[in-house]
Structure formats: structure tokens, C-alpha cells
């Protein structure tokens, strides 16, 4: 199998390249204002989020469960496994009469090194009406499997699009 490696974007002032992120990923706190809307309602708002930074992926934001609106998270069936973070459990996200099925996840028993993710939830931005970091609307990471949040702060190219499976 031949692998095709992408040509990397050059970060400008104040930008980060996702190709400088580590593997295994790093978790870092941020005080940026994160807002998530579904069904025309704000279902989460926080300045106490965590960013998970992994090579070739835009950051995934994890919001404290306590910063979701009452009733916005409903346990869903299924689980998945991350080689770094452990077994994920899923939630439906509910807001304004809309339901985004299995569009959020958490790590109820994160592996060593990722304990800070406990009681935090990530969402698939593509399944929401809108996700914002500070005043910027997020572009969802391509691919339907990944939950990365693309803002003007990060440059790629990003894993998830066609031809990126083996990056």
C-alpha cells in the first residue's frame, strides 16, 4: 500500500498547525467561550473546557457536564474505544425540540493520563445547529467519525477528508 502524505499548511501569526500536535494526544484547559446550539437553543455554554490536541486533527472541545443545559444530554446506546482515552459512552443531545442521536460522548473511566476528561462531554459539531469558540462559528471536521472543531486558529490539512485514512 502506498501512502500519500499531504502538503502542510504554514501557520500564520497566532495560528497552530495540527501537525505540531502530539501523538498520543495532549489535553489542555482553555478559557475560550464555547457555545453549542441545537434546535435554536444554547444547550451548552462554558469557559472551562478542555481541548484534546492530536496530530493531524483539529482540536476536540470537551465541555464540563455541569455546563450543559438541564435535559440537554440523554444517555444513548453504544460505545467505542480510543487507544488513548479508553471506552467512550454516548449521549443524544436534546434542544429546542431537536434530537441529535449519539452526537456526544464522554469517557466515564478514562485511561491514565486522560483523567481530566472525566465528567466532560464532546459533541459532533456537524450534528449541532452551531458550535462557537469565542465569537467564531466552528467548521466541523470532515469524515463523520471525528469530532474536531476547525477555527481560524488552526491550519491543516486535517484528517477525515477523502484520501486521509492512513495519515
N, C-alpha and C positions, 0 to 999 in steps of 0.2 A: 504494500500500500504506500502510495506516495502522499506526503503531506504538503499542503501549500500554506506557507506562513504569510500572514498579512503584512502589508507595509504599514508601519505605525505612524499615527498622527503625532505631530510635535506639539507638546503643550505650550500654551502662551502664558503670559503673566497671570498668576493666580489660579492656574489650571493644574490638574493632576492627570497623569497617564495611567490608565488601568493596567498597563503593562509593567508599572513600577510597584503595583500591589503585590503582596507576598502570597505564597502557597506553601503551607496551609495559610488560610485567611487570617487577617487581623481584625479584632473588634475594637472600635474606638467610640467613646461618647462624643456627642455633638449637642450644642445648644441651639442649632438652627431650628426655626419654627417649621414643624412638619404638620401638614393638614391633609386629611383624607376625606373625600366626599363621595357619597353614594346615594342615589335616589334624591338628589338635591339637598341632602343634609350633610353636615360635618359629622362624620362617625368617629373621628379621632383627631386630636389636636395636642401637640406636645413640643416642649423644648428640652425634653430629657431622653432623646432617642439614642440608639446605638447604630453605627454604620459598620457593616461587615464588608471588608475590602479583600477581594480575591483576584489574583492575576487574571486578566482578560475580561473581567466582569465589572459593570458599573456597580456602585455601592447598593447594597440592600439595606433599607432602613428598618429597624426593629423598634416598635413603639411600646412603652410600658402598657400592660393590660389595663391598668388603672386610668390611662388617658384615653381609652375608648368610651364612647357614649354608652350608657346603660342599654343593654339589649342589642348592641351592635355586633357582638360576637356570639355565635351559636355553634356548639360543638358539631363537627361533621365526621363522617365515616372516613376511614382510610388513614394510612401513614406512609411515610417514605423515609429513606435512610440517607444521611450525608456522611461521607467518610471522615469528615472532620467534626461535625457538630452532633452527630448521633441520630436518633429517631425523632422525626417530626410528627406532630399531631395537627390536624386541620380544623379550621373553623369556616362556617359560612359567615359572610359579612352581610349585615342587615341594616338598611337605612332608607327612610322615606318610601317604604313600600317595596323597595327593590331588594333582591337577594342575589348575592354573588356567591355561588356554591363553591365550597372548598377553595376559596380565594385567599385565605390567610393561614398561617402556620406558626407553630411555636415548638420549642424544644423543652418538654416537661422534665427531662433528665439529661441536660447537655453533658457532653463528654468533657473530661478535664481540659482546661484551657479555654472553655467556652461557657463557663458557669454564669457569666454576666448576662447571657441571653435568657436565663430563667425569668419567667413572668413577663417576657417581651413577645410581641407578635409582629410578623412581617406580612405584608399584603402584596398581591399581584397588581401592580399599577394598571395594567391593561384591563382588569376586571372592575375597576372603580370608575366613577364619573371623572374624577380628577384627583391627582396627588400633587402637593406643592411642597417645595423646600424653600423656606422664606417666601418670597413672592413669585418664585418661578414655577411654572407648570412643568411637571416631570414628563419625559418621554419614556414609555415602557421599553424595557429590553426585549428584543425580538426573541422568538422561539417558543413561546407558550409554556416553557418549563421553568425558566429563570425569573427571578423577581427583582432584577436590577432597576434602579432609578437613574435615568440619564438626565443630567442637568448640564448647564454650560460650564460647570466646574470641572467636568471630566472629559477626557478625549480617549478615543479607542484606536482601532476598531474594537467592537465589543463582540464577545462570544454570543451565539444564539441565532445569528442570521445564517442564510444558506452558505455552505462551504466551511463553516467554523466548527464542525463537530469534533475534530481531532486537534484543535489548537491546544 
